[in-house]
Amino acid sequence: MSESSSGYDPGASSLAGQVQPEVMAELLSVRSSIDNIDATLVYLLAERFKATQRVGILKAEHQLPAGDPDREAAQITRLRALAEEANLDPAFAEKFLNFIISEVIRHHQALSENRRLPEGPGGS
Amino acid sequence: MSESSSGYDPGASSLAGQVQPEVMAELLSVRSSIDNIDATLVYLLAERFKATQRVGILKAEHQLPAGDPDREAAQITRLRALAEEANLDPAFAEKFLNFIISEVIRHHQALSENRRLPEGPGGS
């Protein structure tokens, strides 16, 4: 498979030429599903950060703390239960949520610090 | 808001009672969207792991290495470009993919080791 106009090569693989063609064909077929899922994940994560950015602005406007431990505990319990239903490792779901939350808190802190910074001589 | 039958309280917050009701209402509204997105992410990640498990089985069956550096480099470049389109921090998208890939490689190694283990006296 050759590169698309975006420069992405769906057939890129360090295994190219070392695998039977039918095995490679099956690998590429599954990988094309993974690529579709990954694009969906990126757009969904972008939407999630839009929502958490709205939360961050609310928190900064009302001088609320960046983290909310009771909310985070409830989210973790819920996601672990959802993961079990979806047949996903609940420990991974929890690690995943913590990964996202730590990024969100970093954004909230940055938002809050930006609002607290004194304006410089040319500040607008 | 009270707990649902699943035990999940969408109103759980360490801020409860310390925030003006209209601010809390807006916060809970955005959080309800975040909860919907998170459920979608869990089911999507479950689907992604189903696909990578299929890849893992193929790799184990054909004694292929767990990681594929050329594939991973192509995925990272593509996801960074998608992230820019989606207005998501490309550095975060890359961190996210690495987080997922390291979990996938862990699964692949476990699969491959399980296949290599000699069967015990009661092995089936």
gemmi code that builds the backbone of each chain (N, CA, C; Angstrom):
import gemmi

chains = {
    "A": [
        ("MET", (0.833, -1.198, 0.000), (0.000, 0.000, 0.000), (0.868, 1.248, 0.000)),
        ("SER", (0.467, 2.238, -0.765), (1.309, 3.428, -0.859), (0.773, 4.523, 0.055)),
        ("GLU", (1.559, 5.574, 0.190), (1.160, 6.678, 1.055), (-0.021, 7.429, 0.458)),
        ("SER", (-0.918, 7.893, 1.323), (-2.049, 8.698, 0.868), (-1.576, 10.137, 0.710)),
        ("SER", (-2.484, 10.997, 0.241), (-2.103, 12.400, 0.028), (-1.717, 13.070, 1.344)),
        ("SER", (-2.215, 12.544, 2.474), (-1.864, 13.129, 3.770), (-0.475, 12.693, 4.214)),
        ("GLY", (0.148, 11.798, 3.444), (1.475, 11.325, 3.828), (1.402, 10.103, 4.722)),
        ("TYR", (0.191, 9.689, 5.105), (0.059, 8.523, 5.985), (0.090, 7.237, 5.177)),
        ("ASP", (0.904, 6.308, 5.618), (0.990, 5.018, 4.935), (0.370, 3.943, 5.826)),
        ("PRO", (-0.856, 3.511, 5.515), (-1.526, 2.516, 6.365), (-0.816, 1.172, 6.349)),
        ("GLY", (0.094, 0.988, 5.410), (0.822, -0.278, 5.335), (2.200, -0.207, 5.971)),
        ("ALA", (2.520, 0.930, 6.609), (3.845, 1.066, 7.231), (4.036, -0.033, 8.256)),
        ("SER", (5.139, -0.754, 8.163), (5.396, -1.836, 9.120), (6.843, -2.256, 9.047)),
        ("SER", (7.437, -2.458, 10.231), (8.799, -2.999, 10.286), (8.807, -4.463, 9.873)),
        ("LEU", (7.606, -5.062, 9.758), (7.507, -6.484, 9.417), (7.404, -6.707, 7.915)),
        ("ALA", (7.265, -5.608, 7.142), (7.033, -5.740, 5.704), (8.086, -6.644, 5.070)),
        ("GLY", (7.629, -7.594, 4.268), (8.548, -8.490, 3.570), (8.987, -9.688, 4.397)),
        ("GLN", (8.696, -9.661, 5.709), (9.132, -10.781, 6.558), (7.974, -11.686, 6.945)),
        ("VAL", (6.786, -11.388, 6.422), (5.591, -12.097, 6.855), (4.888, -12.649, 5.622)),
        ("GLN", (4.228, -13.790, 5.748), (3.460, -14.339, 4.620), (2.411, -13.314, 4.189)),
        ("PRO", (2.176, -13.193, 2.867), (1.245, -12.159, 2.380), (-0.141, -12.248, 3.021)),
        ("GLU", (-0.657, -13.471, 3.265), (-2.020, -13.552, 3.802), (-2.070, -13.101, 5.258)),
        ("VAL", (-0.958, -13.324, 5.990), (-0.899, -12.861, 7.375), (-0.826, -11.331, 7.382)),
        ("MET", (0.007, -10.783, 6.483), (0.147, -9.324, 6.376), (-1.193, -8.704, 5.998)),
        ("ALA", (-1.927, -9.354, 5.087), (-3.223, -8.809, 4.655), (-4.190, -8.758, 5.836)),
        ("GLU", (-4.190, -9.805, 6.665), (-5.099, -9.796, 7.819), (-4.669, -8.730, 8.821)),
        ("LEU", (-3.341, -8.630, 9.027), (-2.811, -7.610, 9.940), (-3.252, -6.220, 9.481)),
        ("LEU", (-3.117, -5.951, 8.184), (-3.464, -4.607, 7.679), (-4.962, -4.350, 7.773)),
        ("SER", (-5.754, -5.401, 7.624), (-7.201, -5.232, 7.736), (-7.585, -4.837, 9.166)),
        ("VAL", (-7.007, -5.527, 10.146), (-7.309, -5.173, 11.540), (-6.766, -3.780, 11.853)),
        ("ARG", (-5.578, -3.483, 11.339), (-4.985, -2.164, 11.607), (-5.828, -1.034, 11.025)),
        ("SER", (-6.500, -1.298, 9.905), (-7.343, -0.250, 9.329), (-8.540, 0.032, 10.252)),
        ("SER", (-9.063, -0.997, 10.937), (-10.103, -0.753, 11.949), (-9.530, 0.042, 13.124)),
        ("ILE", (-8.314, -0.317, 13.540), (-7.679, 0.413, 14.652), (-7.504, 1.882, 14.266)),
        ("ASP", (-7.117, 2.140, 13.024), (-6.941, 3.529, 12.578), (-8.263, 4.296, 12.626)),
        ("ASN", (-9.359, 3.637, 12.232), (-10.671, 4.303, 12.305), (-11.039, 4.615, 13.748)),
        ("ILE", (-10.798, 3.642, 14.633), (-11.099, 3.845, 16.058), (-10.247, 4.990, 16.609)),
        ("ASP", (-8.967, 5.030, 16.214), (-8.083, 6.083, 16.734), (-8.532, 7.474, 16.299)),
        ("ALA", (-9.000, 7.600, 15.054), (-9.495, 8.912, 14.613), (-10.707, 9.302, 15.456)),
        ("THR", (-11.599, 8.329, 15.717), (-12.768, 8.608, 16.558), (-12.329, 9.029, 17.955)),
        ("LEU", (-11.333, 8.326, 18.504), (-10.830, 8.667, 19.849), (-10.303, 10.101, 19.883)),
        ("VAL", (-9.553, 10.486, 18.843), (-8.987, 11.843, 18.825), (-10.105, 12.893, 18.831)),
        ("TYR", (-11.125, 12.693, 17.977), (-12.202, 13.685, 17.926), (-13.011, 13.690, 19.220)),
        ("LEU", (-13.168, 12.519, 19.824), (-13.923, 12.428, 21.079), (-13.143, 13.088, 22.216)),
        ("LEU", (-11.832, 12.856, 22.238), (-11.002, 13.500, 23.264), (-11.020, 15.014, 23.090)),
        ("ALA", (-11.029, 15.473, 21.830), (-11.085, 16.919, 21.580), (-12.385, 17.484, 22.149)),
        ("GLU", (-13.486, 16.748, 21.961), (-14.776, 17.186, 22.488), (-14.755, 17.178, 24.027)),
        ("ARG", (-14.106, 16.160, 24.609), (-14.022, 16.091, 26.071), (-13.228, 17.277, 26.621)),
        ("PHE", (-12.139, 17.649, 25.946), (-11.348, 18.783, 26.433), (-12.100, 20.103, 26.254)),
        ("LYS", (-12.964, 20.178, 25.236), (-13.806, 21.378, 25.123), (-14.705, 21.485, 26.353)),
        ("ALA", (-15.257, 20.355, 26.776), (-16.147, 20.353, 27.952), (-15.360, 20.675, 29.224)),
        ("THR", (-14.193, 20.058, 29.382), (-13.441, 20.322, 30.614), (-12.862, 21.742, 30.601)),
        ("GLN", (-12.670, 22.294, 29.405), (-12.211, 23.677, 29.360), (-13.317, 24.611, 29.863)),
        ("ARG", (-14.543, 24.290, 29.514), (-15.694, 25.063, 30.022), (-15.723, 24.971, 31.553)),
        ("VAL", (-15.499, 23.745, 32.076), (-15.440, 23.563, 33.536), (-14.291, 24.392, 34.110)),
        ("GLY", (-13.151, 24.378, 33.434), (-11.979, 25.117, 33.910), (-12.249, 26.617, 33.984)),
        ("ILE", (-12.957, 27.139, 32.981), (-13.274, 28.576, 32.978), (-14.222, 28.898, 34.131)),
        ("LEU", (-15.243, 28.041, 34.311), (-16.181, 28.218, 35.441), (-15.421, 28.245, 36.770)),
        ("LYS", (-14.501, 27.265, 36.919), (-13.750, 27.170, 38.177), (-12.861, 28.396, 38.382)),
        ("ALA", (-12.220, 28.837, 37.302), (-11.322, 29.999, 37.426), (-12.133, 31.262, 37.740)),
        ("GLU", (-13.293, 31.408, 37.071), (-14.139, 32.593, 37.299), (-14.620, 32.676, 38.735)),
        ("HIS", (-14.867, 31.489, 39.324), (-15.440, 31.477, 40.676), (-14.420, 31.039, 41.718)),
        ("GLN", (-13.134, 31.126, 41.366), (-12.036, 30.774, 42.288), (-12.268, 29.423, 42.975)),
        ("LEU", (-12.668, 28.430, 42.184), (-12.865, 27.081, 42.739), (-11.588, 26.274, 42.508)),
        ("PRO", (-11.293, 25.305, 43.394), (-10.071, 24.511, 43.204), (-10.104, 23.707, 41.901)),
        ("ALA", (-8.913, 23.465, 41.319), (-8.804, 22.763, 40.032), (-9.307, 21.324, 40.135)),
        ("GLY", (-8.979, 20.636, 41.218), (-9.404, 19.249, 41.393), (-10.668, 19.148, 42.220)),
        ("ASP", (-11.371, 18.015, 42.106), (-12.601, 17.788, 42.868), (-12.600, 16.305, 43.251)),
        ("PRO", (-11.974, 15.981, 44.412), (-11.744, 14.571, 44.766), (-13.021, 13.725, 44.819)),
        ("ASP", (-14.135, 14.285, 45.309), (-15.364, 13.477, 45.385), (-15.873, 13.143, 43.986)),
        ("ARG", (-15.825, 14.110, 43.089), (-16.214, 13.890, 41.693), (-15.310, 12.820, 41.063)),
        ("GLU", (-13.995, 12.956, 41.283), (-13.061, 12.012, 40.656), (-13.289, 10.583, 41.168)),
        ("ALA", (-13.576, 10.457, 42.477), (-13.827, 9.126, 43.036), (-15.083, 8.519, 42.404)),
        ("ALA", (-16.142, 9.346, 42.244), (-17.386, 8.847, 41.639), (-17.145, 8.441, 40.186)),
        ("GLN", (-16.351, 9.243, 39.463), (-16.045, 8.923, 38.055), (-15.291, 7.599, 37.943)),
        ("ILE", (-14.326, 7.403, 38.826), (-13.518, 6.178, 38.760), (-14.383, 4.947, 39.016)),
        ("THR", (-15.240, 5.024, 40.048), (-16.124, 3.891, 40.348), (-17.033, 3.591, 39.150)),
        ("ARG", (-17.588, 4.653, 38.549), (-18.488, 4.459, 37.407), (-17.747, 3.867, 36.208)),
        ("LEU", (-16.570, 4.400, 35.908), (-15.839, 3.913, 34.728), (-15.395, 2.465, 34.905)),
        ("ARG", (-15.037, 2.097, 36.136), (-14.653, 0.695, 36.372), (-15.843, -0.222, 36.094)),
        ("ALA", (-17.047, 0.207, 36.521), (-18.251, -0.605, 36.287), (-18.551, -0.686, 34.787)),
        ("LEU", (-18.441, 0.452, 34.086), (-18.667, 0.464, 32.633), (-17.650, -0.431, 31.928)),
        ("ALA", (-16.389, -0.377, 32.394), (-15.344, -1.192, 31.776), (-15.687, -2.672, 31.914)),
        ("GLU", (-16.182, -3.069, 33.081), (-16.546, -4.492, 33.252), (-17.636, -4.899, 32.275)),
        ("GLU", (-18.631, -4.026, 32.100), (-19.704, -4.304, 31.125), (-19.132, -4.440, 29.711)),
        ("ALA", (-18.123, -3.596, 29.401), (-17.569, -3.550, 28.043), (-16.470, -4.589, 27.839)),
        ("ASN", (-16.183, -5.356, 28.904), (-15.129, -6.364, 28.839), (-13.738, -5.742, 28.636)),
        ("LEU", (-13.563, -4.603, 29.298), (-12.269, -3.898, 29.291), (-11.712, -4.025, 30.710)),
        ("ASP", (-10.395, -4.171, 30.834), (-9.782, -4.295, 32.154), (-10.099, -3.047, 33.007)),
        ("PRO", (-10.837, -3.205, 34.123), (-11.204, -2.034, 34.931), (-9.978, -1.281, 35.437)),
        ("ALA", (-8.882, -2.008, 35.718), (-7.660, -1.333, 36.179), (-7.125, -0.419, 35.078)),
        ("PHE", (-7.247, -0.878, 33.820), (-6.800, -0.028, 32.713), (-7.710, 1.189, 32.575)),
        ("ALA", (-9.020, 0.983, 32.712), (-9.961, 2.103, 32.606), (-9.638, 3.161, 33.668)),
        ("GLU", (-9.287, 2.700, 34.862), (-8.964, 3.641, 35.938), (-7.666, 4.396, 35.621)),
        ("LYS", (-6.662, 3.661, 35.123), (-5.382, 4.280, 34.752), (-5.619, 5.316, 33.645)),
        ("PHE", (-6.492, 4.947, 32.706), (-6.823, 5.837, 31.589), (-7.478, 7.125, 32.099)),
        ("LEU", (-8.467, 6.975, 32.986), (-9.141, 8.167, 33.509), (-8.156, 9.043, 34.273)),
        ("ASN", (-7.293, 8.428, 35.077), (-6.301, 9.218, 35.813), (-5.370, 9.964, 34.867)),
        ("PHE", (-5.034, 9.311, 33.769), (-4.179, 9.927, 32.750), (-4.856, 11.182, 32.180)),
        ("ILE", (-6.154, 11.051, 31.863), (-6.905, 12.180, 31.304), (-7.088, 13.275, 32.358)),
        ("ILE", (-7.469, 12.850, 33.591), (-7.742, 13.841, 34.647), (-6.483, 14.650, 34.962)),
        ("SER", (-5.316, 13.983, 34.967), (-4.112, 14.742, 35.309), (-3.818, 15.788, 34.237)),
        ("GLU", (-4.151, 15.477, 32.988), (-3.992, 16.461, 31.910), (-4.994, 17.615, 32.095)),
        ("VAL", (-6.225, 17.254, 32.461), (-7.267, 18.271, 32.659), (-6.880, 19.211, 33.804)),
        ("ILE", (-6.386, 18.633, 34.914), (-6.020, 19.470, 36.072), (-4.877, 20.413, 35.694)),
        ("ARG", (-3.944, 19.894, 34.881), (-2.854, 20.737, 34.394), (-3.421, 21.931, 33.598)),
        ("HIS", (-4.418, 21.660, 32.750), (-5.062, 22.742, 31.992), (-5.744, 23.739, 32.933)),
        ("HIS", (-6.472, 23.199, 33.940), (-7.212, 24.075, 34.869), (-6.257, 24.977, 35.637)),
        ("GLN", (-5.131, 24.375, 36.072), (-4.160, 25.171, 36.825), (-3.581, 26.271, 35.949)),
        ("ALA", (-3.291, 25.923, 34.702), (-2.735, 26.916, 33.776), (-3.738, 28.052, 33.560)),
        ("LEU", (-5.008, 27.695, 33.356), (-6.077, 28.687, 33.184), (-6.140, 29.623, 34.387)),
        ("SER", (-6.121, 28.990, 35.579), (-6.264, 29.741, 36.814), (-5.057, 30.646, 37.042)),
        ("GLU", (-3.850, 30.137, 36.735), (-2.643, 30.956, 36.896), (-2.630, 32.113, 35.918)),
        ("ASN", (-3.084, 31.869, 34.701), (-3.128, 32.946, 33.708), (-4.026, 34.077, 34.183)),
        ("ARG", (-5.120, 33.692, 34.849), (-6.059, 34.718, 35.313), (-5.506, 35.500, 36.489)),
        ("ARG", (-4.614, 34.852, 37.273), (-4.076, 35.515, 38.454), (-2.851, 36.378, 38.147)),
        ("LEU", (-2.238, 36.178, 36.962), (-1.020, 36.920, 36.620), (-1.324, 38.410, 36.520)),
        ("PRO", (-0.475, 39.244, 37.119), (-0.682, 40.674, 36.944), (-0.415, 41.039, 35.481)),
        ("GLU", (-1.180, 41.972, 34.966), (-0.973, 42.362, 33.567), (0.296, 43.192, 33.458)),
        ("GLY", (1.078, 42.927, 32.447), (2.314, 43.681, 32.220), (1.982, 45.056, 31.655)),
        ("PRO", (3.007, 45.852, 31.382), (2.784, 47.209, 30.864), (1.922, 47.214, 29.600)),
        ("GLY", (2.139, 46.198, 28.756), (1.358, 46.172, 27.522), (0.209, 45.178, 27.591)),
        ("GLY", (-0.127, 44.718, 28.803), (-1.139, 43.665, 28.961), (-2.490, 44.102, 28.427)),
        ("SER", (-3.216, 43.170, 27.855), (-4.538, 43.529, 27.346), (-5.575, 42.560, 27.882)),
    ],
    "B": [
        ("MET", (-28.780, 16.136, 43.436), (-29.067, 14.930, 42.677), (-28.736, 13.699, 43.510)),
        ("SER", (-29.552, 12.673, 43.434), (-29.314, 11.498, 44.268), (-28.653, 10.406, 43.436)),
        ("GLU", (-28.217, 9.372, 44.128), (-27.544, 8.269, 43.438), (-28.517, 7.498, 42.565)),
        ("SER", (-28.051, 7.038, 41.430), (-28.877, 6.213, 40.557), (-28.828, 4.779, 41.063)),
        ("SER", (-29.581, 3.913, 40.418), (-29.627, 2.516, 40.864), (-28.253, 1.850, 40.727)),
        ("SER", (-27.390, 2.388, 39.824), (-26.054, 1.822, 39.668), (-25.137, 2.276, 40.786)),
        ("GLY", (-25.615, 3.172, 41.644), (-24.778, 3.673, 42.720), (-23.990, 4.897, 42.316)),
        ("TYR", (-24.105, 5.299, 41.054), (-23.352, 6.465, 40.586), (-24.115, 7.740, 40.895)),
        ("ASP", (-23.428, 8.693, 41.505), (-24.047, 9.978, 41.811), (-23.465, 11.046, 40.882)),
        ("PRO", (-24.219, 11.454, 39.840), (-23.681, 12.436, 38.888), (-23.459, 13.795, 39.543)),
        ("GLY", (-24.008, 13.981, 40.755), (-23.824, 15.254, 41.448), (-22.710, 15.206, 42.477)),
        ("ALA", (-21.997, 14.092, 42.570), (-20.913, 13.972, 43.559), (-19.907, 15.096, 43.340)),
        ("SER", (-19.597, 15.841, 44.396), (-18.633, 16.935, 44.268), (-18.162, 17.374, 45.635)),
        ("SER", (-16.853, 17.606, 45.743), (-16.307, 18.162, 46.979), (-16.710, 19.626, 47.121)),
        ("LEU", (-17.275, 20.209, 46.062), (-17.645, 21.626, 46.083), (-19.089, 21.822, 46.534)),
        ("ALA", (-19.836, 20.706, 46.690), (-21.264, 20.806, 46.996), (-21.477, 21.720, 48.205)),
        ("GLY", (-22.408, 22.663, 48.072), (-22.739, 23.561, 49.172), (-21.832, 24.783, 49.261)),
        ("GLN", (-20.714, 24.763, 48.505), (-19.775, 25.902, 48.587), (-19.856, 26.791, 47.355)),
        ("VAL", (-20.784, 26.478, 46.470), (-20.835, 27.169, 45.184), (-22.260, 27.683, 44.979)),
        ("GLN", (-22.399, 28.823, 44.313), (-23.746, 29.336, 44.012), (-24.513, 28.292, 43.203)),
        ("PRO", (-25.829, 28.145, 43.481), (-26.610, 27.099, 42.801), (-26.533, 27.182, 41.283)),
        ("GLU", (-26.520, 28.384, 40.702), (-26.524, 28.462, 39.228), (-25.178, 28.029, 38.643)),
        ("VAL", (-24.105, 28.280, 39.402), (-22.784, 27.823, 38.946), (-22.731, 26.295, 39.036)),
        ("MET", (-23.250, 25.756, 40.144), (-23.266, 24.300, 40.322), (-24.105, 23.649, 39.228)),
        ("ALA", (-25.236, 24.263, 38.881), (-26.109, 23.701, 37.842), (-25.362, 23.642, 36.504)),
        ("GLU", (-24.620, 24.710, 36.196), (-23.881, 24.701, 34.926), (-22.771, 23.658, 34.959)),
        ("LEU", (-22.086, 23.582, 36.108), (-21.024, 22.584, 36.278), (-21.586, 21.172, 36.051)),
        ("LEU", (-22.736, 20.883, 36.662), (-23.314, 19.528, 36.540), (-23.773, 19.248, 35.111)),
        ("SER", (-24.229, 20.273, 34.419), (-24.657, 20.083, 33.041), (-23.462, 19.697, 32.156)),
        ("VAL", (-22.351, 20.411, 32.322), (-21.164, 20.076, 31.523), (-20.647, 18.695, 31.929)),
        ("ARG", (-20.672, 18.417, 33.242), (-20.184, 17.105, 33.695), (-21.022, 15.962, 33.138)),
        ("SER", (-22.303, 16.205, 32.919), (-23.140, 15.136, 32.362), (-22.716, 14.840, 30.910)),
        ("SER", (-22.304, 15.871, 30.179), (-21.740, 15.623, 28.834), (-20.427, 14.854, 28.938)),
        ("ILE", (-19.584, 15.228, 29.903), (-18.302, 14.521, 30.088), (-18.569, 13.047, 30.410)),
        ("ASP", (-19.582, 12.791, 31.230), (-19.912, 11.399, 31.578), (-20.337, 10.610, 30.340)),
        ("ASN", (-21.118, 11.250, 29.461), (-21.528, 10.565, 28.222), (-20.313, 10.263, 27.346)),
        ("ILE", (-19.428, 11.251, 27.238), (-18.215, 11.055, 26.436), (-17.370, 9.935, 27.030)),
        ("ASP", (-17.254, 9.899, 28.366), (-16.425, 8.869, 29.005), (-16.973, 7.462, 28.759)),
        ("ALA", (-18.297, 7.320, 28.793), (-18.874, 6.000, 28.519), (-18.531, 5.590, 27.084)),
        ("THR", (-18.626, 6.545, 26.149), (-18.279, 6.269, 24.748), (-16.808, 5.873, 24.638)),
        ("LEU", (-15.942, 6.596, 25.356), (-14.502, 6.278, 25.319), (-14.249, 4.855, 25.826)),
        ("VAL", (-14.936, 4.458, 26.900), (-14.719, 3.118, 27.456), (-15.111, 2.051, 26.434)),
        ("TYR", (-16.283, 2.219, 25.799), (-16.726, 1.212, 24.828), (-15.819, 1.204, 23.585)),
        ("LEU", (-15.330, 2.388, 23.216), (-14.448, 2.485, 22.052), (-13.083, 1.853, 22.359)),
        ("LEU", (-12.583, 2.090, 23.567), (-11.308, 1.478, 23.957), (-11.451, -0.038, 24.021)),
        ("ALA", (-12.624, -0.504, 24.490), (-12.856, -1.954, 24.545), (-12.791, -2.540, 23.133)),
        ("GLU", (-13.391, -1.822, 22.184), (-13.380, -2.271, 20.791), (-11.947, -2.246, 20.245)),
        ("ARG", (-11.188, -1.218, 20.611), (-9.790, -1.122, 20.150), (-8.971, -2.291, 20.696)),
        ("PHE", (-9.189, -2.641, 21.964), (-8.422, -3.755, 22.526), (-8.847, -5.085, 21.908)),
        ("LYS", (-10.110, -5.193, 21.492), (-10.511, -6.404, 20.765), (-9.691, -6.522, 19.475)),
        ("ALA", (-9.524, -5.389, 18.787), (-8.764, -5.399, 17.534), (-7.289, -5.702, 17.799)),
        ("THR", (-6.713, -5.064, 18.819), (-5.283, -5.300, 19.058), (-5.060, -6.714, 19.612)),
        ("GLN", (-6.088, -7.269, 20.250), (-5.950, -8.654, 20.711), (-5.865, -9.595, 19.506)),
        ("ARG", (-6.664, -9.273, 18.487), (-6.599, -10.065, 17.246), (-5.192, -9.963, 16.635)),
        ("VAL", (-4.628, -8.731, 16.646), (-3.258, -8.537, 16.158), (-2.281, -9.346, 17.021)),
        ("GLY", (-2.497, -9.317, 18.333), (-1.607, -10.037, 19.251), (-1.605, -11.534, 18.985)),
        ("ILE", (-2.797, -12.061, 18.710), (-2.895, -13.503, 18.434), (-2.164, -13.835, 17.127)),
        ("LEU", (-2.397, -13.004, 16.094), (-1.685, -13.188, 14.819), (-0.179, -13.185, 15.032)),
        ("LYS", (0.300, -12.178, 15.832), (1.741, -12.063, 16.055), (2.286, -13.270, 16.817)),
        ("ALA", (1.522, -13.715, 17.820), (1.985, -14.857, 18.614), (1.996, -16.124, 17.763)),
        ("GLU", (0.945, -16.312, 16.935), (0.851, -17.497, 16.083), (2.005, -17.581, 15.102)),
        ("HIS", (2.445, -16.392, 14.633), (3.491, -16.380, 13.601), (4.836, -15.925, 14.147)),
        ("GLN", (4.967, -15.973, 15.495), (6.231, -15.577, 16.157), (6.760, -14.234, 15.676)),
        ("LEU", (5.855, -13.263, 15.566), (6.285, -11.919, 15.166), (6.538, -11.093, 16.428)),
        ("PRO", (7.437, -10.087, 16.366), (7.713, -9.287, 17.569), (6.479, -8.488, 18.019)),
        ("ALA", (6.388, -8.233, 19.337), (5.218, -7.540, 19.907), (5.102, -6.106, 19.380)),
        ("GLY", (6.227, -5.411, 19.265), (6.198, -4.019, 18.793), (6.506, -3.926, 17.309)),
        ("ASP", (6.113, -2.805, 16.677), (6.362, -2.597, 15.246), (6.690, -1.115, 15.086)),
        ("PRO", (7.996, -0.764, 15.240), (8.393, 0.655, 15.294), (7.944, 1.478, 14.084)),
        ("ASP", (7.987, 0.906, 12.860), (7.579, 1.690, 11.685), (6.085, 1.998, 11.728)),
        ("ARG", (5.293, 1.009, 12.116), (3.855, 1.218, 12.269), (3.593, 2.285, 13.333)),
        ("GLU", (4.284, 2.190, 14.473), (4.035, 3.143, 15.565), (4.405, 4.565, 15.149)),
        ("ALA", (5.510, 4.711, 14.397), (5.918, 6.051, 13.936), (4.852, 6.619, 12.992)),
        ("ALA", (4.319, 5.769, 12.088), (3.287, 6.241, 11.149), (2.022, 6.633, 11.913)),
        ("GLN", (1.648, 5.838, 12.934), (0.454, 6.142, 13.725), (0.603, 7.484, 14.451)),
        ("ILE", (1.792, 7.712, 15.016), (2.005, 8.945, 15.785), (1.903, 10.162, 14.867)),
        ("THR", (2.539, 10.088, 13.687), (2.468, 11.209, 12.742), (1.021, 11.475, 12.347)),
        ("ARG", (0.264, 10.401, 12.047), (-1.124, 10.560, 11.633), (-1.967, 11.169, 12.754)),
        ("LEU", (-1.801, 10.634, 13.990), (-2.630, 11.127, 15.094), (-2.317, 12.577, 15.428)),
        ("ARG", (-1.056, 12.976, 15.291), (-0.719, 14.384, 15.554), (-1.432, 15.280, 14.530)),
        ("ALA", (-1.479, 14.829, 13.264), (-2.161, 15.621, 12.224), (-3.664, 15.678, 12.501)),
        ("LEU", (-4.266, 14.532, 12.872), (-5.696, 14.509, 13.205), (-5.985, 15.412, 14.400)),
        ("ALA", (-5.080, 15.383, 15.393), (-5.278, 16.203, 16.592), (-5.303, 17.679, 16.216)),
        ("GLU", (-4.413, 18.085, 15.327), (-4.414, 19.496, 14.916), (-5.739, 19.879, 14.265)),
        ("GLU", (-6.256, 18.987, 13.404), (-7.564, 19.239, 12.775), (-8.673, 19.362, 13.813)),
        ("ALA", (-8.571, 18.534, 14.871), (-9.624, 18.483, 15.888), (-9.414, 19.534, 16.974)),
        ("ASN", (-8.337, 20.321, 16.845), (-8.013, 21.342, 17.834), (-7.670, 20.730, 19.207)),
        ("LEU", (-6.987, 19.613, 19.147), (-6.502, 18.924, 20.348), (-4.984, 19.080, 20.341)),
        ("ASP", (-4.382, 19.248, 21.504), (-2.926, 19.397, 21.595), (-2.234, 18.153, 21.000)),
        ("PRO", (-1.468, 18.311, 19.890), (-0.824, 17.146, 19.261), (0.113, 16.421, 20.223)),
        ("ALA", (0.758, 17.173, 21.122), (1.647, 16.523, 22.094), (0.836, 15.608, 23.008)),
        ("PHE", (-0.375, 16.052, 23.361), (-1.225, 15.199, 24.199), (-1.670, 13.962, 23.420)),
        ("ALA", (-2.031, 14.142, 22.150), (-2.462, 13.002, 21.331), (-1.341, 11.969, 21.245)),
        ("GLU", (-0.108, 12.446, 21.116), (1.027, 11.523, 21.036), (1.225, 10.793, 22.365)),
        ("LYS", (1.124, 11.540, 23.475), (1.260, 10.939, 24.814), (0.177, 9.878, 25.001)),
        ("PHE", (-1.036, 10.226, 24.532), (-2.178, 9.326, 24.645), (-1.928, 8.026, 23.868)),
        ("LEU", (-1.459, 8.163, 22.622), (-1.208, 6.965, 21.813), (-0.110, 6.111, 22.454)),
        ("ASN", (0.933, 6.760, 22.956), (2.004, 5.995, 23.612), (1.485, 5.251, 24.836)),
        ("PHE", (0.565, 5.904, 25.554), (-0.048, 5.291, 26.734), (-0.812, 4.013, 26.335)),
        ("ILE", (-1.571, 4.116, 25.250), (-2.357, 2.974, 24.764), (-1.421, 1.883, 24.217)),
        ("ILE", (-0.432, 2.308, 23.405), (0.460, 1.326, 22.775), (1.240, 0.548, 23.834)),
        ("SER", (1.671, 1.229, 24.906), (2.452, 0.502, 25.908), (1.578, -0.559, 26.586)),
        ("GLU", (0.276, -0.257, 26.734), (-0.648, -1.254, 27.296), (-0.828, -2.416, 26.304)),
        ("VAL", (-0.934, -2.075, 25.029), (-1.122, -3.106, 24.001), (0.103, -4.034, 23.950)),
        ("ILE", (1.307, -3.435, 23.985), (2.525, -4.254, 23.912), (2.609, -5.171, 25.133)),
        ("ARG", (2.189, -4.640, 26.292), (2.147, -5.467, 27.510), (1.232, -6.687, 27.278)),
        ("HIS", (0.056, -6.430, 26.664), (-0.870, -7.540, 26.359), (-0.220, -8.537, 25.388)),
        ("HIS", (0.425, -8.000, 24.328), (1.026, -8.878, 23.320), (2.116, -9.753, 23.945)),
        ("GLN", (2.934, -9.137, 24.805), (4.007, -9.908, 25.441), (3.417, -11.011, 26.321)),
        ("ALA", (2.346, -10.669, 27.048), (1.703, -11.658, 27.919), (1.157, -12.814, 27.083)),
        ("LEU", (0.503, -12.469, 25.960), (-0.040, -13.486, 25.050), (1.070, -14.405, 24.558)),
        ("SER", (2.161, -13.777, 24.120), (3.267, -14.512, 23.541), (3.931, -15.398, 24.599)),
        ("GLU", (4.083, -14.864, 25.833), (4.677, -15.670, 26.905), (3.776, -16.838, 27.287)),
        ("ASN", (2.476, -16.589, 27.320), (1.547, -17.675, 27.656), (1.660, -18.820, 26.653)),
        ("ARG", (1.880, -18.459, 25.385), (1.970, -19.491, 24.357), (3.270, -20.274, 24.451)),
        ("ARG", (4.311, -19.596, 24.976), (5.612, -20.241, 25.061), (5.767, -21.105, 26.311)),
        ("LEU", (4.894, -20.863, 27.325), (5.012, -21.594, 28.586), (4.773, -23.076, 28.369)),
        ("PRO", (5.611, -23.933, 28.951), (5.336, -25.377, 28.840), (4.057, -25.674, 29.625)),
        ("GLU", (3.290, -26.582, 29.120), (2.047, -26.932, 29.816), (2.379, -27.774, 31.047)),
        ("GLY", (1.723, -27.455, 32.149), (1.916, -28.198, 33.406), (1.249, -29.558, 33.315)),
        ("PRO", (1.338, -30.321, 34.394), (0.772, -31.683, 34.383), (-0.734, -31.651, 34.044)),
        ("GLY", (-1.420, -30.633, 34.508), (-2.866, -30.581, 34.230), (-3.179, -29.626, 33.095)),
        ("GLY", (-2.155, -29.184, 32.339), (-2.363, -28.168, 31.298), (-3.343, -28.625, 30.236)),
        ("SER", (-4.139, -27.697, 29.762), (-5.094, -28.098, 28.730), (-4.967, -27.162, 27.535)),
    ],
}
model = gemmi.Model(1)
for chain_id, residues in chains.items():
    chain = gemmi.Chain(chain_id)
    for i, (resn, *xyz) in enumerate(residues, 1):
        res = gemmi.Residue()
        res.name, res.seqid = resn, gemmi.SeqId(i, " ")
        for name, pos in zip(("N", "CA", "C"), xyz):
            atom = gemmi.Atom()
            atom.name, atom.element = name, gemmi.Element(name[0])
            atom.pos, atom.b_iso = gemmi.Position(*pos), 0.0
            res.add_atom(atom)
        chain.add_residue(res)
    model.add_chain(chain)
structure = gemmi.Structure()
structure.add_model(model)
structure.setup_entities()
